[in-house]
Amino acid sequence: MYRFSPSPTGNLSLNDLRIALINYLCATQAGQQLIVRTQGEEQDTLEMLALFGISYSQLYYQNNNFKYHLQFASTLLDTKKAFICFCPHEASSCNGTCEHLSPEEVINNPRAFVIRMKKSDTASDSFVIMNTNKYPTPTFASACDDMLQGVTTLIRDEKYLNDAPKEEWVRKSLGYDQAIHYVHIPTIQSQEDESTVKWLLDQGFMPEAILNYLLLLGNPTPCEIFYMVEALAWFDIKNISTSPAHFDIEKLRFINREHIKRISDMELSKRMGYACENIGKLAKLYTQEASTTFEIKQKIDVLFAQKSLHVAYEKESQRLKELIQKAPYHDTFEAFEAYLLEKSELQGEAFFKPLRFLLTGCDNGPELTLLYPLIKNYLKEIVR
């Protein structure tokens, strides 16, 4: 049994997505279940996991286990494995006095208190398991929940490395002897605005490319560009480097561009708000100068937008515009070009610059010979 718990921040981070992905791959390879445990307010995160194709067998809300947390804390007090502490709750540890208070001293003390575990060989401090508000600490809640749900493998961010011996001490103190295998994955170092998955999606990075990139981080792979389903055949968590992982957006741009080329033309078109295979083919032409679907969509939207005349060739632009609007259908760009050259009597730059601007809204870009077969059915809409 594998378990993934997203951070209760509302926005799925790159680190969380990477951890979820690795848990999903390992659980699938092992033929075991993956459960997701949340605080109950992460609906956006669950929808994001679905978008990335990360499925799970069960969903648990940690708050539903609150009564068990209280029962376990009471058991630890009864068995003298934990004690009530009146030290300021901000203090990281107790000075030792509270551990030896008599029952009468505890009952007659009006101050707020926490419950702490007694020290052990593995947990070197008397850490808090229940706060003054009577709610469990995340470490204690996780230890109890993993025990209740039979988790056997826990893959998570390395920032939780110091929690492992504390969780093990809690479970051992409660008489639970099933071992849990821990794997701690290095944190991804990134700029703040690049750290959320939503930001990357809004920028036009595709889910397939983001997953591809996350699996490349500190991990030798048999090929550079792949889908998650392909990674199931060769992924091995033992190969992930223990060194810090640094986010490189330029590398992600390259991977995203390659996935744009791989996706079907119709699907690519739909992701940009269109529904035509030729628009998908057109989008792939723009990977010569753009690397995200957002950037490419902007270029295609400009192509179909109402255009003004070329500032340097207004008369020539007007002449070509009128000819294109009345022109018969031409199957090839060569025939279309020959028709316009003959009718307009324009030559050189005075012909090609306004023609490109009328067709694309830009002074540069892919060759018109490549663009024309994909836009010839929309000429009247493009040049209007």
C-alpha positions in Angstrom: 0.0 0.0 0.0 1.4 3.4 -1.1 0.1 6.8 0.2 0.3 10.3 -1.2 -0.7 13.4 0.8 -0.7 16.7 -1.0 0.3 19.8 0.8 -2.9 21.6 2.0 -2.0 24.9 0.3 -4.5 24.8 -2.5 -2.0 24.9 -5.4 -0.3 21.6 -6.4 3.4 22.2 -6.4 6.0 20.7 -8.7 7.3 18.7 -5.7 3.9 17.4 -4.9 3.2 16.3 -8.4 6.6 14.6 -8.7 6.0 12.7 -5.5 2.5 11.7 -6.6 3.9 10.6 -10.0 6.6 8.4 -8.4 4.1 6.9 -6.0 1.7 6.1 -8.8 4.5 4.5 -10.9 5.8 2.4 -8.0 2.4 1.3 -6.9 1.4 0.3 -10.4 4.6 -1.6 -11.0 4.2 -3.5 -7.7 0.5 -4.2 -8.3 -0.4 -2.4 -5.1 -3.0 0.2 -4.2 -2.3 3.9 -4.0 -4.3 5.9 -1.5 -4.6 9.7 -1.4 -5.1 11.3 2.0 -6.2 15.0 2.2 -7.3 17.5 4.7 -10.6 17.7 2.9 -10.0 21.0 1.1 -7.9 20.0 -1.9 -10.5 19.4 -4.6 -8.4 21.4 -7.1 -5.5 19.1 -6.4 -7.6 16.0 -7.0 -8.8 17.4 -10.3 -5.2 18.2 -11.2 -4.1 14.6 -10.5 -6.9 13.4 -12.8 -5.6 15.8 -15.5 -2.2 14.2 -15.3 -3.5 10.6 -15.4 -2.5 9.8 -11.8 -5.3 7.5 -10.5 -5.7 6.1 -7.0 -7.8 3.4 -5.5 -9.0 5.2 -2.3 -9.4 8.7 -1.0 -9.2 9.4 2.7 -9.9 12.6 4.6 -7.6 12.9 7.6 -10.1 14.8 9.7 -12.3 11.7 9.7 -9.7 9.9 11.8 -9.7 12.5 14.5 -11.4 10.3 17.0 -8.7 7.6 16.5 -6.0 10.2 17.1 -7.5 11.1 20.4 -7.8 7.4 21.4 -4.2 6.7 20.5 -3.0 9.7 22.4 -4.9 8.5 25.4 -3.4 5.0 25.1 0.1 6.5 25.0 -0.6 8.5 28.1 -2.0 5.4 29.9 1.1 3.3 29.0 3.5 6.1 30.1 4.9 6.4 26.5 3.7 10.0 26.4 3.1 12.8 29.0 1.3 16.0 29.5 3.5 19.1 29.2 2.8 22.6 30.4 5.9 24.2 28.9 5.1 27.0 26.5 3.7 25.3 23.4 6.1 27.4 21.2 9.0 25.6 22.9 10.6 22.9 20.7 11.2 20.6 23.6 10.4 20.1 27.3 13.0 20.9 30.0 12.2 17.5 31.6 10.2 18.7 34.5 6.7 17.9 33.1 7.6 14.3 32.4 7.8 13.6 36.1 4.7 15.5 37.3 2.4 13.6 39.6 -1.3 13.0 38.6 -2.3 15.6 41.2 0.1 18.2 39.8 -1.3 17.6 36.3 -5.0 17.8 37.4 -4.5 21.0 39.5 -2.5 22.9 36.8 -4.9 25.3 35.0 -2.5 26.2 32.2 -3.0 24.9 28.6 -1.0 21.8 27.8 0.3 19.7 25.0 1.0 16.0 24.9 4.5 14.9 24.1 6.1 11.5 23.3 8.9 10.4 25.7 12.3 10.3 24.2 13.7 7.1 22.6 16.8 5.9 20.8 15.3 6.8 17.4 13.4 10.0 18.4 15.9 12.1 20.3 13.5 14.8 21.6 10.2 14.7 23.4 8.1 15.9 20.4 4.5 17.1 20.6 1.8 14.8 19.3 -1.3 16.8 20.5 -1.5 20.6 20.4 -3.1 22.8 23.0 -6.2 23.0 20.8 -6.5 19.2 21.3 -5.7 18.5 17.6 -2.9 16.2 16.5 0.3 17.4 15.0 0.8 16.4 11.3 3.5 14.0 12.4 1.3 12.2 14.9 -1.7 12.1 12.6 0.3 10.7 9.7 1.8 8.0 11.9 -1.6 6.9 13.1 -3.3 7.1 9.7 -0.6 5.1 8.0 -1.0 2.5 10.7 -4.8 2.4 10.3 -4.7 2.2 6.6 -1.9 -0.4 6.3 0.6 1.7 4.4 3.7 -0.3 3.6 5.7 2.1 1.4 6.0 5.9 2.0 7.6 8.0 -0.8 7.7 11.7 0.0 9.7 14.9 0.0 13.0 14.9 1.8 11.8 17.7 4.0 10.0 15.0 6.0 13.1 13.0 6.6 13.3 13.9 10.3 9.7 12.9 10.8 10.3 9.2 10.0 11.9 8.1 13.3 9.2 10.0 15.2 6.4 8.3 13.3 8.1 4.9 13.8 8.4 5.6 17.5 4.7 6.4 17.7 3.7 3.2 16.0 6.1 1.1 18.0 4.8 2.6 21.2 1.2 1.7 20.2 2.3 -1.9 19.6 2.3 -1.8 15.8 5.1 -3.9 14.4 4.5 -3.8 10.6 7.5 -2.1 9.0 7.0 0.9 6.6 9.6 1.4 3.9 10.5 5.1 3.6 11.9 6.8 0.5 12.7 10.5 0.6 13.0 12.4 -2.7 15.1 15.5 -3.0 13.2 18.8 -3.2 13.0 20.6 -6.6 14.7 24.0 -6.4 12.7 26.5 -8.4 11.7 30.1 -8.6 8.5 30.9 -6.7 6.4 31.7 -9.8 7.6 28.5 -11.4 6.9 26.2 -8.5 3.1 25.6 -9.0 1.7 23.2 -11.6 -1.1 25.7 -12.4 1.3 28.3 -13.4 3.0 25.9 -15.8 -0.3 24.9 -17.3 -1.4 28.5 -17.7 1.9 29.1 -19.6 1.0 26.4 -22.1 3.1 23.6 -20.9 1.3 20.3 -21.6 0.7 17.7 -18.8 2.6 15.0 -20.9 5.7 17.3 -21.1 5.6 18.2 -17.4 5.5 14.5 -16.3 8.2 13.7 -18.8 10.4 16.5 -17.3 9.8 15.5 -13.7 10.9 11.9 -14.4 14.1 13.2 -16.0 15.1 15.1 -12.9 18.1 13.3 -11.4 17.0 10.1 -13.1 18.8 8.3 -15.9 16.3 7.3 -18.6 16.6 5.1 -21.7 15.2 8.0 -23.9 14.6 11.7 -23.4 11.1 12.0 -24.7 8.5 9.6 -23.5 4.9 9.2 -22.1 4.2 8.2 -18.5 2.8 4.8 -19.7 6.2 4.1 -21.3 8.0 4.9 -18.1 6.2 2.1 -16.3 8.3 -0.4 -18.2 11.7 1.0 -17.0 11.3 3.3 -14.1 13.3 2.3 -11.0 13.1 4.5 -7.9 16.6 3.3 -6.9 18.1 5.3 -9.8 16.9 8.7 -8.6 19.8 10.8 -7.5 19.9 12.0 -3.9 21.4 15.3 -5.0 19.2 18.5 -5.1 17.1 18.8 -8.2 17.1 22.2 -10.0 14.2 23.3 -12.2 15.3 24.3 -15.7 12.4 25.9 -17.6 14.4 26.0 -20.8 14.8 22.2 -20.7 11.0 22.0 -20.1 10.4 24.2 -23.1 12.4 21.8 -25.3 10.5 18.8 -23.9 7.2 20.6 -24.4 8.0 21.4 -28.0 8.8 17.8 -28.7 5.5 16.7 -27.1 3.6 19.2 -29.2 5.1 17.5 -32.3 4.0 14.1 -31.0 0.4 14.8 -30.2 -2.3 14.2 -32.8 -3.2 17.2 -35.0 -6.8 17.2 -33.9 -6.1 16.9 -30.2 -3.5 19.8 -30.4 -6.1 21.9 -32.3 -8.7 21.2 -29.6 -6.3 22.2 -26.8 -6.0 25.6 -28.4 -9.7 26.1 -28.8 -10.1 25.0 -32.4 -11.4 21.7 -34.0 -9.5 21.1 -37.2 -6.6 18.9 -38.1 -5.1 21.5 -40.3 -5.0 23.9 -37.3 -3.1 21.3 -35.4 -0.6 20.9 -38.3 -0.3 24.7 -38.5 0.4 24.8 -34.7 3.3 22.3 -35.2 4.8 24.6 -37.8 5.1 27.3 -35.2 7.2 25.1 -33.0 10.1 26.5 -35.0 9.6 29.8 -33.0 7.4 28.9 -30.0 7.5 26.2 -27.4 4.2 26.3 -25.6 0.6 26.0 -26.7 -0.1 29.4 -25.2 2.5 31.0 -27.4 1.4 29.1 -30.5 -2.3 29.9 -29.9 -1.4 33.6 -29.8 0.2 33.3 -33.2 -2.8 31.4 -34.7 -5.3 33.8 -33.1 -3.4 36.7 -34.7 -3.6 34.9 -38.1 -7.4 34.8 -37.9 -7.8 38.2 -36.3 -9.0 41.3 -38.2 -5.8 42.9 -39.5 -4.9 46.5 -40.4 -2.9 47.2 -43.6 0.9 47.0 -43.6 2.1 50.4 -42.5 4.9 50.5 -45.1 2.8 49.1 -48.0 -0.7 50.3 -47.4 -1.7 50.7 -51.1 -0.1 47.4 -52.0 -1.9 45.7 -49.0 -5.2 47.1 -50.0 -4.7 45.9 -53.6 -3.8 42.4 -52.5 -6.6 42.3 -50.0 -9.2 43.0 -52.7 -7.7 40.5 -55.0 -7.6 37.7 -52.4 -11.2 38.3 -51.4 -12.3 37.8 -55.0 -9.8 35.2 -56.0 -10.8 31.8 -57.2 -9.7 28.7 -55.2 -6.1 27.6 -55.8 -4.9 24.3 -54.6 -1.2 25.2 -54.4 0.6 28.3 -53.2 2.5 28.5 -56.5 -0.8 28.9 -58.4 -2.1 31.3 -55.8 1.1 33.4 -55.9 1.1 33.4 -59.7 -2.5 34.7 -59.8 -1.8 37.5 -57.4 1.4 38.5 -59.2 -0.3 38.7 -62.5 -3.4 40.6 -61.2 -1.6 43.0 -58.8 1.4 43.8 -61.1 3.5 44.0 -57.9 7.0 42.7 -57.5 9.6 41.9 -54.9 9.3 43.2 -51.4 6.2 45.3 -52.3 4.4 42.0 -53.1 5.8 39.6 -50.6 5.8 41.8 -47.4 2.2 42.9 -47.6 1.1 39.4 -48.7 2.8 37.7 -45.6 1.2 40.4 -43.3 -2.2 39.8 -44.7 -2.0 36.1 -44.3 -0.3 35.9 -40.9 -0.4 39.3 -39.2 3.4 39.2 -38.9 6.4 40.2 -40.9 8.1 36.9 -40.4 7.4 33.3 -39.6 7.1 29.9 -41.3 7.4 29.9 -45.1 4.2 30.7 -46.9 4.6 27.6 -49.1 4.3 25.6 -45.9 1.4 27.7 -44.4 -0.8 28.0 -47.5 -1.9 24.3 -47.7 -3.1 24.6 -44.1 -5.0 27.9 -44.4 -6.2 27.9 -48.1 -9.7 26.9 -47.0 -9.8 29.9 -44.6 -8.5 32.6 -46.8 -11.7 34.6 -46.9 -11.9 34.5 -43.1 -8.2 35.4 -42.7 -8.1 38.2 -45.2 -11.2 40.3 -44.4 
